Amino acid sequence: MKDLVSKLPLFMLIAVIGACQSSVEKVSELSTNKFEDPEIVKIYQYIDERDADSLVNYLRHENETYRYEATLGFSSLQDTSVIVPLAFNLNDSSAKVRKAAAYSLGQTGDSSAIAHIVKALEIEDSVFVRKELLESLGKVI
């Protein structure tokens, strides 16, 4: 019995390590690199090249991830010529895309985005999107 008690901490350590290993494997299975998707790579190339004309085509894409990435990409371009297409995404079915649209509109710093932001504030029900809309409104006023 004394032998078993002295080895108990070793057994516990092995059990803990085994449980951790199982969790790590599950996380690895769930996580993916978004840049394995060739469309995401193209979106980021357009952002890097500041190619708003090509990037704007993704704003209404059926794939929510592509809409999100392109919409958010316009925040770094700060291109005022895409205010209307960005404002369209304030009505997207995805709150994540709507929030990205609000952020990107604010980053333009252009007062022509005010009406779009105010209109979105009147109907937005997501607290996180509303917060971004208010911050963006402050940037464009």
C-alpha positions as a Markdown table, in Angstrom:
| # | Residue | x | y | z |
|---|---|---|---|---|
| 1 | Met | 0.0 | 0.0 | 0.0 |
| 2 | Lys | 2.9 | 2.4 | 0.8 |
| 3 | Asp | 4.3 | 1.8 | -2.7 |
| 4 | Leu | 1.0 | 2.8 | -4.3 |
| 5 | Val | 0.7 | 6.0 | -2.2 |
| 6 | Ser | 4.2 | 7.1 | -3.1 |
| 7 | Lys | 3.4 | 6.6 | -6.8 |
| 8 | Leu | 0.1 | 8.4 | -6.7 |
| 9 | Pro | 1.5 | 11.8 | -7.6 |
| 10 | Leu | 3.2 | 10.3 | -10.6 |
| 11 | Phe | -0.1 | 8.7 | -11.8 |
| 12 | Met | -1.9 | 12.0 | -11.3 |
| 13 | Leu | 0.8 | 13.8 | -13.3 |
| 14 | Ile | 0.4 | 11.3 | -16.2 |
| 15 | Ala | -3.4 | 11.7 | -16.1 |
| 16 | Val | -3.1 | 15.5 | -16.3 |
| 17 | Ile | -0.6 | 15.4 | -19.1 |
| 18 | Gly | -2.8 | 12.9 | -21.0 |
| 19 | Ala | -5.9 | 15.2 | -20.6 |
| 20 | Cys | -3.9 | 18.2 | -21.8 |
| 21 | Gln | -2.6 | 16.4 | -24.8 |
| 22 | Ser | -6.2 | 15.5 | -25.8 |
| 23 | Ser | -7.3 | 19.1 | -25.5 |
| 24 | Val | -4.4 | 20.4 | -27.6 |
| 25 | Glu | -5.2 | 17.9 | -30.3 |
| 26 | Lys | -8.9 | 19.1 | -30.3 |
| 27 | Val | -7.8 | 22.8 | -30.6 |
| 28 | Ser | -5.4 | 22.0 | -33.4 |
| 29 | Glu | -8.2 | 20.2 | -35.3 |
| 30 | Leu | -10.5 | 23.3 | -34.9 |
| 31 | Ser | -8.0 | 26.0 | -35.8 |
| 32 | Thr | -7.2 | 26.7 | -39.4 |
| 33 | Asn | -5.1 | 29.2 | -41.2 |
| 34 | Lys | -7.4 | 31.6 | -43.1 |
| 35 | Phe | -4.7 | 32.2 | -45.7 |
| 36 | Glu | -5.1 | 28.7 | -46.9 |
| 37 | Asp | -8.2 | 30.1 | -48.7 |
| 38 | Pro | -7.1 | 31.5 | -52.1 |
| 39 | Glu | -9.9 | 34.0 | -52.1 |
| 40 | Ile | -8.7 | 35.4 | -48.7 |
| 41 | Val | -5.2 | 35.7 | -50.2 |
| 42 | Lys | -6.7 | 37.7 | -53.2 |
| 43 | Ile | -8.6 | 40.0 | -50.8 |
| 44 | Tyr | -5.4 | 40.8 | -48.9 |
| 45 | Gln | -3.5 | 41.3 | -52.1 |
| 46 | Tyr | -6.1 | 43.8 | -53.2 |
| 47 | Ile | -5.8 | 45.6 | -49.8 |
| 48 | Asp | -2.0 | 45.6 | -50.1 |
| 49 | Glu | -2.1 | 47.0 | -53.6 |
| 50 | Arg | -4.8 | 49.5 | -52.6 |
| 51 | Asp | -7.0 | 48.1 | -55.4 |
| 52 | Ala | -10.4 | 49.3 | -54.3 |
| 53 | Asp | -12.0 | 48.5 | -57.6 |
| 54 | Ser | -11.2 | 44.8 | -57.2 |
| 55 | Leu | -11.9 | 44.7 | -53.5 |
| 56 | Val | -15.3 | 46.3 | -53.8 |
| 57 | Asn | -16.5 | 43.2 | -55.6 |
| 58 | Tyr | -16.3 | 41.2 | -52.4 |
| 59 | Leu | -18.5 | 43.5 | -50.4 |
| 60 | Arg | -21.7 | 41.7 | -51.6 |
| 61 | His | -20.1 | 38.2 | -51.9 |
| 62 | Glu | -22.3 | 35.3 | -50.7 |
| 63 | Asn | -19.6 | 34.2 | -48.4 |
| 64 | Glu | -19.8 | 36.1 | -45.1 |
| 65 | Thr | -16.0 | 35.8 | -44.4 |
| 66 | Tyr | -15.1 | 37.4 | -47.7 |
| 67 | Arg | -17.6 | 40.2 | -47.1 |
| 68 | Tyr | -16.1 | 40.8 | -43.7 |
| 69 | Glu | -12.5 | 40.7 | -44.8 |
| 70 | Ala | -13.1 | 43.1 | -47.7 |
| 71 | Thr | -15.3 | 45.4 | -45.6 |
| 72 | Leu | -12.6 | 45.6 | -42.9 |
| 73 | Gly | -9.9 | 46.0 | -45.6 |
| 74 | Phe | -11.4 | 49.3 | -46.6 |
| 75 | Ser | -10.6 | 50.7 | -43.2 |
| 76 | Ser | -6.9 | 50.8 | -44.1 |
| 77 | Leu | -7.6 | 52.1 | -47.6 |
| 78 | Gln | -9.6 | 55.1 | -46.2 |
| 79 | Asp | -11.2 | 55.5 | -49.7 |
| 80 | Thr | -14.1 | 57.9 | -49.7 |
| 81 | Ser | -15.2 | 56.7 | -53.2 |
| 82 | Val | -16.6 | 53.5 | -51.6 |
| 83 | Ile | -18.8 | 55.1 | -48.9 |
| 84 | Val | -22.0 | 54.0 | -50.5 |
| 85 | Pro | -21.0 | 50.4 | -51.1 |
| 86 | Leu | -19.6 | 50.2 | -47.5 |
| 87 | Ala | -22.9 | 51.7 | -46.2 |
| 88 | Phe | -24.8 | 48.9 | -48.0 |
| 89 | Asn | -23.0 | 46.5 | -45.6 |
| 90 | Leu | -24.5 | 48.3 | -42.6 |
| 91 | Asn | -27.6 | 46.3 | -43.5 |
| 92 | Asp | -25.8 | 42.9 | -43.8 |
| 93 | Ser | -27.3 | 39.9 | -42.1 |
| 94 | Ser | -24.0 | 39.4 | -40.1 |
| 95 | Ala | -23.4 | 41.7 | -37.2 |
| 96 | Lys | -19.6 | 41.1 | -37.7 |
| 97 | Val | -19.9 | 42.5 | -41.2 |
| 98 | Arg | -22.0 | 45.5 | -40.0 |
| 99 | Lys | -19.5 | 46.3 | -37.4 |
| 100 | Ala | -16.6 | 46.2 | -39.9 |
| 101 | Ala | -18.7 | 48.5 | -42.2 |
| 102 | Ala | -19.2 | 51.0 | -39.4 |
| 103 | Tyr | -15.5 | 50.9 | -38.5 |
| 104 | Ser | -14.4 | 51.3 | -42.2 |
| 105 | Leu | -16.8 | 54.2 | -42.7 |
| 106 | Gly | -15.4 | 56.0 | -39.6 |
| 107 | Gln | -11.9 | 55.5 | -40.9 |
| 108 | Thr | -12.8 | 57.4 | -44.1 |
| 109 | Gly | -13.1 | 60.5 | -41.9 |
| 110 | Asp | -15.6 | 61.8 | -44.5 |
| 111 | Ser | -18.7 | 63.7 | -43.5 |
| 112 | Ser | -20.7 | 62.1 | -46.4 |
| 113 | Ala | -20.8 | 59.0 | -44.2 |
| 114 | Ile | -22.8 | 60.7 | -41.5 |
| 115 | Ala | -26.3 | 60.1 | -43.0 |
| 116 | His | -25.6 | 56.4 | -43.5 |
| 117 | Ile | -24.3 | 56.0 | -40.0 |
| 118 | Val | -27.2 | 57.8 | -38.4 |
| 119 | Lys | -29.7 | 55.8 | -40.5 |
| 120 | Ala | -28.0 | 52.6 | -39.3 |
| 121 | Leu | -28.1 | 53.7 | -35.7 |
| 122 | Glu | -31.9 | 54.0 | -35.9 |
| 123 | Ile | -32.4 | 50.4 | -36.7 |
| 124 | Glu | -29.3 | 48.5 | -35.3 |
| 125 | Asp | -30.1 | 46.1 | -32.5 |
| 126 | Ser | -26.6 | 44.8 | -31.8 |
| 127 | Val | -24.9 | 46.7 | -28.9 |
| 128 | Phe | -21.5 | 45.9 | -30.4 |
| 129 | Val | -22.4 | 47.3 | -33.8 |
| 130 | Arg | -24.1 | 50.4 | -32.2 |
| 131 | Lys | -20.9 | 51.1 | -30.2 |
| 132 | Glu | -18.9 | 51.0 | -33.4 |
| 133 | Leu | -21.4 | 53.2 | -35.2 |
| 134 | Leu | -21.2 | 55.8 | -32.5 |
| 135 | Glu | -17.4 | 55.8 | -32.5 |
| 136 | Ser | -17.5 | 56.1 | -36.3 |
| 137 | Leu | -20.0 | 59.0 | -36.1 |
| 138 | Gly | -17.5 | 60.8 | -33.9 |
| 139 | Lys | -14.8 | 60.3 | -36.4 |
| 140 | Val | -16.7 | 61.7 | -39.4 |
| 141 | Ile | -18.4 | 64.7 | -37.7 |
